[in-house]
Amino acid sequence: MKKVFLAVIVLFGTWACVTFAPAPPAFYIEDLPSSVSTRLTLDQRIAVDEAWRDLREGRGDRARRQLVKLGEGNPAYAVGMGFASLAQADMEAAQANFLESLRRLPDLVLANIGLAQIYRSRGREDLEFAQYREILQREPGHPWAAPRMDKLRDELVAASLAEAKTSAAAGNRVEAKQALLKALSYAPDSAAASLELARISRQEKKAGEARLYYKTAVDARPEDKALLREYAEFLYETEELGQSLDQYEKLAELEPGDKAVAARIEELKNKLGVVELPSQYGLLAAQESLSREDLAALIAVKFKDFLNVPERQAPILVDISTSWAQKFIIKVASLGVMSVFDNHTFQPRRIINRADLADSVVLLMDFLKGRGAKFVPLLDIRRIQIADVMPDSYYFPSIARAVACQVMDLSPQRMFEPGKIVSGRDALKILDIVLGLAR
């Protein structure tokens, strides 16, 4: 009997000597930021370190005793008490303390961390998400908040999209839109939510809303060919032809062999009067001299809105097959805006001078007058005297009219300099004057 008694005593003593580690807390806590800790005295820092150690060990009561020593006015007090209450599963007190901490220190991420965990425990995913967002606005890439926010956002968006699908299937368009807008509140760049909202807005004949949602969806998924095609066709239907052309051209890059896309692009270009400009066109302004083919291109492009009329029967031209400006030459020649020589040549590479330019400018003005433009002579042609161009000269009538309308001018010595070579800059300046008067 004595042996049994002794054995019991030994076992009891052994058990009494065993140290049990406290269970780790069921919440996440991180150190106070330096912006707060550096404001504490040495004794206060020691008290905070001990309190935080107790919190990490799940000892809420011991942490609370350390925090009381700091006093309610201490910046660590309210947030520390929040985690102490969290350790004791007193969610109401914890929430009140974290909110009080944020009232005093709005940028204290640690309080947002505490609130996020409270809302998660209560199943308030919307409030939990808002806390993650607050944390990441202050500390982008926060290692604790960032992955949790990403995971929760995906869950919330998926749930909202499923809700929208159910509502749409039941014919409840209003609830479907609300669910989709909720998805966008969690993920503003959600292509799926934006696309469905675009389709609903399109059904409701709200073109402005539909355009906005389509653009958001396309920006999020720029290589989604089906989405790009749908957006391009929507723009075509709403007669936003320029934007539709832009989207179809992007689609053509992704689907280079799609004949339907190519046909739509050609149709849109014809409707818009889009001119495909050869690379040579961009060089004309800087050229010291211009040829007849260069001038034809400048006129055809600059006056395309006026020249967009059915072409007359094109004259026979035997020397333009190798010209880079062939289609421009045909346009201006068929409309009589530039002259053709008697031997059916256009002489595309012939360098033009001021007399040649005056001749073409007057032909252009005559054409524009037929389209409603008015060119009022500011000088009496009969009184115009030009020192270096005789009245019986072939070019005199054209030069006199160009001078009378102040499209081209004379020097102080009343010289026109008919043989002077025309540069790209000079030609553009004169054509701009004609265009301004025509408008």
Sequence and secondary structure as in RCSB ss.txt:
>XXXX:A:sequence
MKKVFLAVIVLFGTWACVTFAPAPPAFYIEDLPSSVSTRLTLDQRIAVDEAWRDLREGRGDRARRQLVKLGEGNP
AYAVGMGFASLAQADMEAAQANFLESLRRLPDLVLANIGLAQIYRSRGREDLEFAQYREILQREPGHPWAAPRMD
KLRDELVAASLAEAKTSAAAGNRVEAKQALLKALSYAPDSAAASLELARISRQEKKAGEARLYYKTAVDARPEDK
ALLREYAEFLYETEELGQSLDQYEKLAELEPGDKAVAARIEELKNKLGVVELPSQYGLLAAQESLSREDLAALIA
VKFKDFLNVPERQAPILVDISTSWAQKFIIKVASLGVMSVFDNHTFQPRRIINRADLADSVVLLMDFLKGRGAKF
VPLLDIRRIQIADVMPDSYYFPSIARAVACQVMDLSPQRMFEPGKIVSGRDALKILDIVLGLAR
>XXXX:A:secstr
 HHHHHHHHHHHHHHHH        SS      HHHHTTS HHHHHHHHHHHHHHHTT HHHHHHHHHHH TTST
THHHHHHHHHHHTT HHHHHHHHHHHHHH TT HHHHHHHHHHHHHTT HHHHHHHHHHHHHHSTT TTHHHHHH
HHHHHHHHHHHHHHHHHHHTT HHHHHHHHHHHHHH TT HHHHHHHHHHHHHTT HHHHHHHHHHHHHH TT H
HHHHHHHHHHHHTT HHHHHHHHHHHHHH TT HHHHHHHHHHHHHHT     GGGGGGGG SS BHHHHHHHHH
HHTHHHH S        SS TT TTHHHHHHHHHTTSS   TTS   TT B BHHHHHHHHHHHHHHHHHTT   
  SS GGG   TTS TTSTTHHHHHHHHHTTSS   TTS   TTSB  HHHHHHHHHHHHHHH 
